[in-house]
Amino acid sequence: MSDRHSVPGGDRLRDSKDKQVGIRWPVALDQRLDDLVQRANDAGSNTNRRELIAALLLAADHDGDGLNDVVRTYRKAVVRDAPLAPDDHGADVLDFERHRPGPRTSA
């Protein structure tokens, strides 16, 4: 038996019932997410990690072949593929900011 959530279909997605998920991923991608949030905010979005991930998930290709391609690309990627800064792409060892768990605060 599975529990189900009832959510009105006309509600704004961003304001609808949410679910906390636990994700473990490479620190290089965590830094990439912070950098993407910063770029979105520099363009006027006033967003955060949670909202950007949700927006990217909503915009993601839902075709099985397309998803397969994305997963295969990820599996072949190396750490230096993750940073947005072009000067990091040739480095042998990369340093990433260390953050405590929880929401990020603006600097």
Chimera marker file (.cmm) of the C-alpha trace (Angstrom):
<marker_set name="trace">
<marker id="1" x="0.000" y="0.000" z="0.000" r="1" g="1" b="0" radius="0.5"/>
<marker id="2" x="1.417" y="3.399" z="-0.917" r="1" g="1" b="0" radius="0.5"/>
<marker id="3" x="0.533" y="6.744" z="0.574" r="1" g="1" b="0" radius="0.5"/>
<marker id="4" x="-0.548" y="9.362" z="-1.925" r="1" g="1" b="0" radius="0.5"/>
<marker id="5" x="-0.490" y="13.144" z="-1.876" r="1" g="1" b="0" radius="0.5"/>
<marker id="6" x="-3.461" y="15.080" z="-3.205" r="1" g="1" b="0" radius="0.5"/>
<marker id="7" x="-2.443" y="18.390" z="-4.735" r="1" g="1" b="0" radius="0.5"/>
<marker id="8" x="-4.766" y="20.748" z="-6.645" r="1" g="1" b="0" radius="0.5"/>
<marker id="9" x="-3.672" y="20.726" z="-10.293" r="1" g="1" b="0" radius="0.5"/>
<marker id="10" x="-4.182" y="24.466" z="-10.719" r="1" g="1" b="0" radius="0.5"/>
<marker id="11" x="-1.870" y="25.459" z="-7.865" r="1" g="1" b="0" radius="0.5"/>
<marker id="12" x="1.397" y="27.149" z="-8.763" r="1" g="1" b="0" radius="0.5"/>
<marker id="13" x="4.028" y="24.451" z="-8.739" r="1" g="1" b="0" radius="0.5"/>
<marker id="14" x="6.416" y="26.566" z="-6.662" r="1" g="1" b="0" radius="0.5"/>
<marker id="15" x="3.762" y="26.964" z="-3.946" r="1" g="1" b="0" radius="0.5"/>
<marker id="16" x="2.430" y="23.400" z="-3.971" r="1" g="1" b="0" radius="0.5"/>
<marker id="17" x="3.062" y="20.696" z="-1.382" r="1" g="1" b="0" radius="0.5"/>
<marker id="18" x="6.751" y="19.878" z="-1.259" r="1" g="1" b="0" radius="0.5"/>
<marker id="19" x="8.892" y="16.911" z="-0.334" r="1" g="1" b="0" radius="0.5"/>
<marker id="20" x="12.396" y="17.001" z="1.059" r="1" g="1" b="0" radius="0.5"/>
<marker id="21" x="14.844" y="14.784" z="-0.778" r="1" g="1" b="0" radius="0.5"/>
<marker id="22" x="18.298" y="13.687" z="0.272" r="1" g="1" b="0" radius="0.5"/>
<marker id="23" x="20.910" y="13.838" z="-2.454" r="1" g="1" b="0" radius="0.5"/>
<marker id="24" x="24.588" y="12.947" z="-2.328" r="1" g="1" b="0" radius="0.5"/>
<marker id="25" x="26.546" y="14.203" z="-5.285" r="1" g="1" b="0" radius="0.5"/>
<marker id="26" x="30.065" y="15.262" z="-6.200" r="1" g="1" b="0" radius="0.5"/>
<marker id="27" x="31.342" y="18.452" z="-4.556" r="1" g="1" b="0" radius="0.5"/>
<marker id="28" x="32.234" y="19.740" z="-8.025" r="1" g="1" b="0" radius="0.5"/>
<marker id="29" x="28.547" y="19.668" z="-8.997" r="1" g="1" b="0" radius="0.5"/>
<marker id="30" x="27.578" y="21.293" z="-5.715" r="1" g="1" b="0" radius="0.5"/>
<marker id="31" x="29.899" y="24.187" z="-6.561" r="1" g="1" b="0" radius="0.5"/>
<marker id="32" x="28.478" y="24.266" z="-10.090" r="1" g="1" b="0" radius="0.5"/>
<marker id="33" x="24.983" y="24.641" z="-8.643" r="1" g="1" b="0" radius="0.5"/>
<marker id="34" x="26.104" y="27.552" z="-6.463" r="1" g="1" b="0" radius="0.5"/>
<marker id="35" x="27.696" y="29.181" z="-9.508" r="1" g="1" b="0" radius="0.5"/>
<marker id="36" x="24.536" y="28.674" z="-11.588" r="1" g="1" b="0" radius="0.5"/>
<marker id="37" x="22.432" y="30.246" z="-8.827" r="1" g="1" b="0" radius="0.5"/>
<marker id="38" x="24.824" y="33.198" z="-8.766" r="1" g="1" b="0" radius="0.5"/>
<marker id="39" x="24.579" y="33.631" z="-12.542" r="1" g="1" b="0" radius="0.5"/>
<marker id="40" x="20.779" y="33.482" z="-12.411" r="1" g="1" b="0" radius="0.5"/>
<marker id="41" x="20.758" y="36.050" z="-9.617" r="1" g="1" b="0" radius="0.5"/>
<marker id="42" x="23.182" y="38.288" z="-11.494" r="1" g="1" b="0" radius="0.5"/>
<marker id="43" x="20.603" y="38.241" z="-14.310" r="1" g="1" b="0" radius="0.5"/>
<marker id="44" x="17.863" y="39.303" z="-11.857" r="1" g="1" b="0" radius="0.5"/>
<marker id="45" x="16.243" y="35.996" z="-10.848" r="1" g="1" b="0" radius="0.5"/>
<marker id="46" x="16.516" y="36.321" z="-7.048" r="1" g="1" b="0" radius="0.5"/>
<marker id="47" x="16.498" y="32.511" z="-6.844" r="1" g="1" b="0" radius="0.5"/>
<marker id="48" x="18.062" y="29.841" z="-4.655" r="1" g="1" b="0" radius="0.5"/>
<marker id="49" x="19.405" y="26.306" z="-5.017" r="1" g="1" b="0" radius="0.5"/>
<marker id="50" x="16.058" y="24.647" z="-4.375" r="1" g="1" b="0" radius="0.5"/>
<marker id="51" x="14.168" y="26.752" z="-6.912" r="1" g="1" b="0" radius="0.5"/>
<marker id="52" x="16.846" y="26.443" z="-9.591" r="1" g="1" b="0" radius="0.5"/>
<marker id="53" x="17.008" y="22.650" z="-9.247" r="1" g="1" b="0" radius="0.5"/>
<marker id="54" x="13.197" y="22.475" z="-9.446" r="1" g="1" b="0" radius="0.5"/>
<marker id="55" x="13.184" y="24.692" z="-12.553" r="1" g="1" b="0" radius="0.5"/>
<marker id="56" x="15.883" y="22.601" z="-14.232" r="1" g="1" b="0" radius="0.5"/>
<marker id="57" x="14.002" y="19.408" z="-13.395" r="1" g="1" b="0" radius="0.5"/>
<marker id="58" x="10.786" y="20.808" z="-14.882" r="1" g="1" b="0" radius="0.5"/>
<marker id="59" x="12.659" y="21.840" z="-18.039" r="1" g="1" b="0" radius="0.5"/>
<marker id="60" x="14.505" y="18.520" z="-18.379" r="1" g="1" b="0" radius="0.5"/>
<marker id="61" x="14.091" y="16.382" z="-21.479" r="1" g="1" b="0" radius="0.5"/>
<marker id="62" x="11.544" y="13.666" z="-20.688" r="1" g="1" b="0" radius="0.5"/>
<marker id="63" x="12.338" y="11.481" z="-23.676" r="1" g="1" b="0" radius="0.5"/>
<marker id="64" x="13.973" y="8.203" z="-22.628" r="1" g="1" b="0" radius="0.5"/>
<marker id="65" x="16.693" y="8.415" z="-25.278" r="1" g="1" b="0" radius="0.5"/>
<marker id="66" x="17.496" y="12.001" z="-24.345" r="1" g="1" b="0" radius="0.5"/>
<marker id="67" x="17.687" y="11.095" z="-20.667" r="1" g="1" b="0" radius="0.5"/>
<marker id="68" x="19.917" y="8.152" z="-21.511" r="1" g="1" b="0" radius="0.5"/>
<marker id="69" x="22.267" y="10.496" z="-23.377" r="1" g="1" b="0" radius="0.5"/>
<marker id="70" x="22.434" y="12.852" z="-20.391" r="1" g="1" b="0" radius="0.5"/>
<marker id="71" x="23.197" y="10.009" z="-17.969" r="1" g="1" b="0" radius="0.5"/>
<marker id="72" x="25.901" y="8.633" z="-20.264" r="1" g="1" b="0" radius="0.5"/>
<marker id="73" x="27.482" y="12.085" z="-20.570" r="1" g="1" b="0" radius="0.5"/>
<marker id="74" x="27.508" y="12.399" z="-16.768" r="1" g="1" b="0" radius="0.5"/>
<marker id="75" x="29.076" y="8.974" z="-16.347" r="1" g="1" b="0" radius="0.5"/>
<marker id="76" x="31.911" y="9.899" z="-18.723" r="1" g="1" b="0" radius="0.5"/>
<marker id="77" x="32.509" y="13.353" z="-17.229" r="1" g="1" b="0" radius="0.5"/>
<marker id="78" x="35.580" y="14.127" z="-15.163" r="1" g="1" b="0" radius="0.5"/>
<marker id="79" x="35.777" y="16.585" z="-12.269" r="1" g="1" b="0" radius="0.5"/>
<marker id="80" x="37.295" y="19.338" z="-14.411" r="1" g="1" b="0" radius="0.5"/>
<marker id="81" x="34.158" y="19.281" z="-16.618" r="1" g="1" b="0" radius="0.5"/>
<marker id="82" x="32.006" y="20.656" z="-13.781" r="1" g="1" b="0" radius="0.5"/>
<marker id="83" x="33.316" y="24.182" z="-13.044" r="1" g="1" b="0" radius="0.5"/>
<marker id="84" x="31.764" y="27.034" z="-14.971" r="1" g="1" b="0" radius="0.5"/>
<marker id="85" x="34.989" y="29.055" z="-14.801" r="1" g="1" b="0" radius="0.5"/>
<marker id="86" x="37.039" y="28.290" z="-17.932" r="1" g="1" b="0" radius="0.5"/>
<marker id="87" x="40.379" y="28.654" z="-16.095" r="1" g="1" b="0" radius="0.5"/>
<marker id="88" x="39.583" y="25.575" z="-13.960" r="1" g="1" b="0" radius="0.5"/>
<marker id="89" x="39.158" y="23.201" z="-16.912" r="1" g="1" b="0" radius="0.5"/>
<marker id="90" x="42.866" y="22.468" z="-17.361" r="1" g="1" b="0" radius="0.5"/>
<marker id="91" x="43.746" y="22.055" z="-13.681" r="1" g="1" b="0" radius="0.5"/>
<marker id="92" x="45.041" y="18.756" z="-12.309" r="1" g="1" b="0" radius="0.5"/>
<marker id="93" x="43.622" y="19.397" z="-8.820" r="1" g="1" b="0" radius="0.5"/>
<marker id="94" x="40.610" y="21.603" z="-8.157" r="1" g="1" b="0" radius="0.5"/>
<marker id="95" x="39.617" y="23.290" z="-4.890" r="1" g="1" b="0" radius="0.5"/>
<marker id="96" x="35.977" y="23.845" z="-4.012" r="1" g="1" b="0" radius="0.5"/>
<marker id="97" x="34.333" y="25.879" z="-1.261" r="1" g="1" b="0" radius="0.5"/>
<marker id="98" x="33.255" y="23.898" z="1.760" r="1" g="1" b="0" radius="0.5"/>
<marker id="99" x="29.748" y="24.682" z="3.065" r="1" g="1" b="0" radius="0.5"/>
<marker id="100" x="27.924" y="23.587" z="6.160" r="1" g="1" b="0" radius="0.5"/>
<marker id="101" x="24.626" y="21.770" z="5.646" r="1" g="1" b="0" radius="0.5"/>
<marker id="102" x="21.547" y="23.959" z="5.309" r="1" g="1" b="0" radius="0.5"/>
<marker id="103" x="20.453" y="26.934" z="3.251" r="1" g="1" b="0" radius="0.5"/>
<marker id="104" x="23.116" y="29.181" z="1.778" r="1" g="1" b="0" radius="0.5"/>
<marker id="105" x="23.226" y="32.776" z="2.942" r="1" g="1" b="0" radius="0.5"/>
<marker id="106" x="23.960" y="35.709" z="0.670" r="1" g="1" b="0" radius="0.5"/>
<marker id="107" x="27.422" y="37.138" z="0.970" r="1" g="1" b="0" radius="0.5"/>
<link id1="1" id2="2" r="1" g="1" b="0" radius="0.2"/>
<link id1="2" id2="3" r="1" g="1" b="0" radius="0.2"/>
<link id1="3" id2="4" r="1" g="1" b="0" radius="0.2"/>
<link id1="4" id2="5" r="1" g="1" b="0" radius="0.2"/>
<link id1="5" id2="6" r="1" g="1" b="0" radius="0.2"/>
<link id1="6" id2="7" r="1" g="1" b="0" radius="0.2"/>
<link id1="7" id2="8" r="1" g="1" b="0" radius="0.2"/>
<link id1="8" id2="9" r="1" g="1" b="0" radius="0.2"/>
<link id1="9" id2="10" r="1" g="1" b="0" radius="0.2"/>
<link id1="10" id2="11" r="1" g="1" b="0" radius="0.2"/>
<link id1="11" id2="12" r="1" g="1" b="0" radius="0.2"/>
<link id1="12" id2="13" r="1" g="1" b="0" radius="0.2"/>
<link id1="13" id2="14" r="1" g="1" b="0" radius="0.2"/>
<link id1="14" id2="15" r="1" g="1" b="0" radius="0.2"/>
<link id1="15" id2="16" r="1" g="1" b="0" radius="0.2"/>
<link id1="16" id2="17" r="1" g="1" b="0" radius="0.2"/>
<link id1="17" id2="18" r="1" g="1" b="0" radius="0.2"/>
<link id1="18" id2="19" r="1" g="1" b="0" radius="0.2"/>
<link id1="19" id2="20" r="1" g="1" b="0" radius="0.2"/>
<link id1="20" id2="21" r="1" g="1" b="0" radius="0.2"/>
<link id1="21" id2="22" r="1" g="1" b="0" radius="0.2"/>
<link id1="22" id2="23" r="1" g="1" b="0" radius="0.2"/>
<link id1="23" id2="24" r="1" g="1" b="0" radius="0.2"/>
<link id1="24" id2="25" r="1" g="1" b="0" radius="0.2"/>
<link id1="25" id2="26" r="1" g="1" b="0" radius="0.2"/>
<link id1="26" id2="27" r="1" g="1" b="0" radius="0.2"/>
<link id1="27" id2="28" r="1" g="1" b="0" radius="0.2"/>
<link id1="28" id2="29" r="1" g="1" b="0" radius="0.2"/>
<link id1="29" id2="30" r="1" g="1" b="0" radius="0.2"/>
<link id1="30" id2="31" r="1" g="1" b="0" radius="0.2"/>
<link id1="31" id2="32" r="1" g="1" b="0" radius="0.2"/>
<link id1="32" id2="33" r="1" g="1" b="0" radius="0.2"/>
<link id1="33" id2="34" r="1" g="1" b="0" radius="0.2"/>
<link id1="34" id2="35" r="1" g="1" b="0" radius="0.2"/>
<link id1="35" id2="36" r="1" g="1" b="0" radius="0.2"/>
<link id1="36" id2="37" r="1" g="1" b="0" radius="0.2"/>
<link id1="37" id2="38" r="1" g="1" b="0" radius="0.2"/>
<link id1="38" id2="39" r="1" g="1" b="0" radius="0.2"/>
<link id1="39" id2="40" r="1" g="1" b="0" radius="0.2"/>
<link id1="40" id2="41" r="1" g="1" b="0" radius="0.2"/>
<link id1="41" id2="42" r="1" g="1" b="0" radius="0.2"/>
<link id1="42" id2="43" r="1" g="1" b="0" radius="0.2"/>
<link id1="43" id2="44" r="1" g="1" b="0" radius="0.2"/>
<link id1="44" id2="45" r="1" g="1" b="0" radius="0.2"/>
<link id1="45" id2="46" r="1" g="1" b="0" radius="0.2"/>
<link id1="46" id2="47" r="1" g="1" b="0" radius="0.2"/>
<link id1="47" id2="48" r="1" g="1" b="0" radius="0.2"/>
<link id1="48" id2="49" r="1" g="1" b="0" radius="0.2"/>
<link id1="49" id2="50" r="1" g="1" b="0" radius="0.2"/>
<link id1="50" id2="51" r="1" g="1" b="0" radius="0.2"/>
<link id1="51" id2="52" r="1" g="1" b="0" radius="0.2"/>
<link id1="52" id2="53" r="1" g="1" b="0" radius="0.2"/>
<link id1="53" id2="54" r="1" g="1" b="0" radius="0.2"/>
<link id1="54" id2="55" r="1" g="1" b="0" radius="0.2"/>
<link id1="55" id2="56" r="1" g="1" b="0" radius="0.2"/>
<link id1="56" id2="57" r="1" g="1" b="0" radius="0.2"/>
<link id1="57" id2="58" r="1" g="1" b="0" radius="0.2"/>
<link id1="58" id2="59" r="1" g="1" b="0" radius="0.2"/>
<link id1="59" id2="60" r="1" g="1" b="0" radius="0.2"/>
<link id1="60" id2="61" r="1" g="1" b="0" radius="0.2"/>
<link id1="61" id2="62" r="1" g="1" b="0" radius="0.2"/>
<link id1="62" id2="63" r="1" g="1" b="0" radius="0.2"/>
<link id1="63" id2="64" r="1" g="1" b="0" radius="0.2"/>
<link id1="64" id2="65" r="1" g="1" b="0" radius="0.2"/>
<link id1="65" id2="66" r="1" g="1" b="0" radius="0.2"/>
<link id1="66" id2="67" r="1" g="1" b="0" radius="0.2"/>
<link id1="67" id2="68" r="1" g="1" b="0" radius="0.2"/>
<link id1="68" id2="69" r="1" g="1" b="0" radius="0.2"/>
<link id1="69" id2="70" r="1" g="1" b="0" radius="0.2"/>
<link id1="70" id2="71" r="1" g="1" b="0" radius="0.2"/>
<link id1="71" id2="72" r="1" g="1" b="0" radius="0.2"/>
<link id1="72" id2="73" r="1" g="1" b="0" radius="0.2"/>
<link id1="73" id2="74" r="1" g="1" b="0" radius="0.2"/>
<link id1="74" id2="75" r="1" g="1" b="0" radius="0.2"/>
<link id1="75" id2="76" r="1" g="1" b="0" radius="0.2"/>
<link id1="76" id2="77" r="1" g="1" b="0" radius="0.2"/>
<link id1="77" id2="78" r="1" g="1" b="0" radius="0.2"/>
<link id1="78" id2="79" r="1" g="1" b="0" radius="0.2"/>
<link id1="79" id2="80" r="1" g="1" b="0" radius="0.2"/>
<link id1="80" id2="81" r="1" g="1" b="0" radius="0.2"/>
<link id1="81" id2="82" r="1" g="1" b="0" radius="0.2"/>
<link id1="82" id2="83" r="1" g="1" b="0" radius="0.2"/>
<link id1="83" id2="84" r="1" g="1" b="0" radius="0.2"/>
<link id1="84" id2="85" r="1" g="1" b="0" radius="0.2"/>
<link id1="85" id2="86" r="1" g="1" b="0" radius="0.2"/>
<link id1="86" id2="87" r="1" g="1" b="0" radius="0.2"/>
<link id1="87" id2="88" r="1" g="1" b="0" radius="0.2"/>
<link id1="88" id2="89" r="1" g="1" b="0" radius="0.2"/>
<link id1="89" id2="90" r="1" g="1" b="0" radius="0.2"/>
<link id1="90" id2="91" r="1" g="1" b="0" radius="0.2"/>
<link id1="91" id2="92" r="1" g="1" b="0" radius="0.2"/>
<link id1="92" id2="93" r="1" g="1" b="0" radius="0.2"/>
<link id1="93" id2="94" r="1" g="1" b="0" radius="0.2"/>
<link id1="94" id2="95" r="1" g="1" b="0" radius="0.2"/>
<link id1="95" id2="96" r="1" g="1" b="0" radius="0.2"/>
<link id1="96" id2="97" r="1" g="1" b="0" radius="0.2"/>
<link id1="97" id2="98" r="1" g="1" b="0" radius="0.2"/>
<link id1="98" id2="99" r="1" g="1" b="0" radius="0.2"/>
<link id1="99" id2="100" r="1" g="1" b="0" radius="0.2"/>
<link id1="100" id2="101" r="1" g="1" b="0" radius="0.2"/>
<link id1="101" id2="102" r="1" g="1" b="0" radius="0.2"/>
<link id1="102" id2="103" r="1" g="1" b="0" radius="0.2"/>
<link id1="103" id2="104" r="1" g="1" b="0" radius="0.2"/>
<link id1="104" id2="105" r="1" g="1" b="0" radius="0.2"/>
<link id1="105" id2="106" r="1" g="1" b="0" radius="0.2"/>
<link id1="106" id2="107" r="1" g="1" b="0" radius="0.2"/>
</marker_set>
